[in-house]
Amino acid sequence: MLMQLPTVAHELAIPRSVCSESCHPGYRKVLQKDRPICCYDCTPCPDGEITHLSDMANCIPCPRDQWSNERRDACIPRITEFLAYEDPLGVVLSSIASFFFILTAGVLGIFIKYRNTPLVKANNRDLSYTLLLSLMLCFLCSLLVIGRPSKASCLLRQTSFGIIFTIAVSSVLGKTITLIIAFKATKPGSKFRKWVGTRVSSCLLLLCTLVQVLICTMWLIHAAPFPDIDTTSETGKMILQCNEGSVIGFYSVVGYMGVLALLSFAVASIARKLPDSFNEAQLITFSMLVFCSVWIAFIPAYMNTKGRYMVAMEIFAILSSSAGLLGCIFIPKCYIIILRPEQNTKQYLMGKQTKTRDLW
């Protein structure tokens, strides 16, 4: 009898629950309502949290760059995701961008080679060169969006895109206004004769670009874009992306570009019925319709996508809108220059009785 006393005393010193089993790592204790404190339920830790010891009352959140494993008893590194050049989607988009860059360079070469022909000289030759160069840079801008975000790429990604696209849209607007001035100047005693030339279009291009440069500068000074990670969009993944810094700055850049595009479309629509042997005004109208349609559809799609697909959506908008300008404005002209040279003569212009004059 005396030999059993230590055993009984030991059991009395360490109470033992009889209504709950021990909670293993990956679970936490939750007390049962209206039951003794020794009675509890074992609840699995939520995603992103762990318990590494038995009978823990609270789960421990994993660090931002880590995630809980399936058993919720250890933190493991998150899967890093961004649109890389090696990904199939990155390969396709970068290949398309390179193709259109080379195609635009070829069109620019054709315009330089045939720079003294009526078709190239008509409607401001320098603006055509500027527009083609800006389109080449637009295609290259899409390559900045692909790859691992860095401080430099985040700073250049949106600002360069906004400024270069502004130059392209301003060039289209300048070409349209040049076309209207040229038509008005053909009337006897017209006051528009003094405005014929490159002065108006050059000043317009410079003014529109300077406004966008000012908006981008204020954006960079106030809240510049920076590399960031998104850990909430997809479970167990860490999405590398560029934080815009200032949402107002981003939408100011895009909004100003949209205003210029809508203005160019409105002016081109007014000028589309002007007599022109090469249908310049109609081509510009259709190109701006494509441009505006792409970017109007882009905004809601961009806001509703996450991860690398959001980046891919932005690249698609850049490529499709730039390709629309290239295809609508310049491809028909290249067709005439290469395959219909008999239409690229002054005699053909005079035969059609065009009222668009050679500005040079």
C-alpha positions, 0 to 999 in steps of 0.5 A: 500500500505504501509503495503505491502512494508516490504513483497516486501523488504523481497522478494527482500532481499532473491533471490529465484531460479525459475529453480531448486529445492532444493537438498536433502541429498544424492545429490550434486549440479552441476551447469548447463553449460551456465545457471545462477548460480541459476540453477543446477542439483541434482546428487546422491553422488557416492558409499562411499560418502554422503551429510547430508545437503540440497544443498551441493556442494560436497559429503563427503567421508566416513571413510575407515571402513564405507560405504554410505547407500542406500540414501547416507545421512549417513555412516554405518559400512562396512560388515567385511569379512574373512574366519572364522572357523564358515563359511561352507567353513572354516568348510570344509577346516579345517575338510579336514586338520584335516583328512589328519593330522590324516591320516598322523599320522597313516601312521607314526605310521605304519612306526614306528611299521614296522620300521625293515621291508625291505620296511620301511628300504629301501631308507632311513628310517629317510627321510621317518620319516622326510617327514611324520612329515613335511607333518603333519605340512603342513596340520596344516599350512593350519589352520593358514590361516583360522580365523581372521588375526592377527600380529602373524598369518600373520608373521607365515602364509607364513614363516612357510609354506615356511620352512615346505614345503621346508623340505618336498620337500628336503626330496623327493629330498634326497630320490631320490638321495639316490636311485640313489647312492644306484644303482650306488654303486652296480656296482663293484669298484664304487666310490659311495660306500663311499656315501651310507648312510644318510650323503649325504641326511642329509646334503642336507636337512639341506642345502636346509632348511637353504637357505629357512630360510635365505630367510624368515629371510631377508623377515621378517627383510626387510618388514614383513607381517602385518594385513591389510584391503581391501576396494576396491575389493568388494562394501560395504565390508571390507576384513580382510587379511594379507598384504605380506609386500614385494611381492619380499619376498613372491615370493622368498619363493614360487619361491625357493620352486618351484625350489626345486620341479622342481629339485626333479621332474627332478632327479626323472624322471632320476631315474624312470627307475632304477630297484626297487621292490617297484617302489620308483622312479616312485612313487616319479616322479608321486608325484612331477608331482602332486605337481608341477602341483598344484602349477603351477595352483595355482599362476594365480588362487591366483592372480585372486581371492579376499577375503576369496576365495583367502585364500581358494585357498591357503589352497586348494593348500597346502592340495592338494599338501601335499595329493599328496605327501602322497598318491603317496609315502606312501599309496602304501607302506602301502598297501603292509605292511598291505595287502601284507606282503609276499612282505615285505621280503628280500626273495621277494627282492632277488627274484625280483633281485632288485638292490636297497640295504638296506642302513641300 
